[in-house]
Amino acid sequence: MESNYRKIYSGNRFTVQRIEEKLEEIGIKAVLKDESESARLAGFAANVGGELEVHVHEDQFEQAMMVVRAIKAQQED
């Protein structure tokens, strides 16, 4: 199955929330994927380390990546 969404980030919940908020500010709706929560709800044990993925529509990929790069640069300061 082909998807029109691309992953822009994978990491901890705090950073994912910051990315999601900044994307919403510029009109981009992100899709969050939490494999460990999906596995838990399905009754399976998963050790993914609590990482989440952020996906955006491929038409918004470049703009979204600028947001991710800016947030990552702030974290490095």
N, C-alpha and C positions, 0 to 999 in steps of 0.2 A: 504494500500500500504506500503510495507516494504522499508525502506531506509537504505543505507549503510553508512550514515553520522550520526555523533553524535555531540551534542552540547557541546562545551568546555567552553563557556563563554557567559554571558549576562550582558550588562552594557552600559556605556556611549560611545559616538562616539570616544572620544579621546583615551580611553583605547583600544577600538576595533581596531582602526587604528594602535596603537603600536603593538598589538598582530599580526595583519595581516602582518605588515612589517617584524616582527621577524620570523614569519612562512615562509614567502616567502624567507627570507635569507637562510633557511635550506631546501628549496625545497618543502615546504608543501603549497598547494593551498587551502586557506580557502574559505568557502561559507558564505557570510553575509546575514542575514535575518533581514529585517526592517519591522515589522508588521504595524507600523504607516504609513509608506510611501506606502505600498501595499494597505492599507485601503483607504488612501487619493486618490490614483490613481483610485481606484474602485468606488470612490464617497461616501465613508462612513467616518464618523467621528470616530476617535480612540484616546483614551487617554492612551497610553502605556508609557508615560513618556520619549519618545525619546530613549528608550533602543534598542540596536541591539543585535543580537545573532551571535555567531561565530560557525560554524560547520566545521568539517573535516571528511575525510573518516575514517572509523573505524580502518583501518590498521595503520593509523598515529595518533591515539588517544593518546597513552601514550607519544609519543614524543611531541605532541602539548600541552599536559597538563603540561609538564615540562616548556614550554615557558610561559604558563599562570601563573603558580606558581611563576616563576622568576619575571615576570612583577608585579604581585600583591605584592611580597615581596619588590620590589623597591619602590612601592607606599607607603608602610607602614613605610619606613625609614624616 
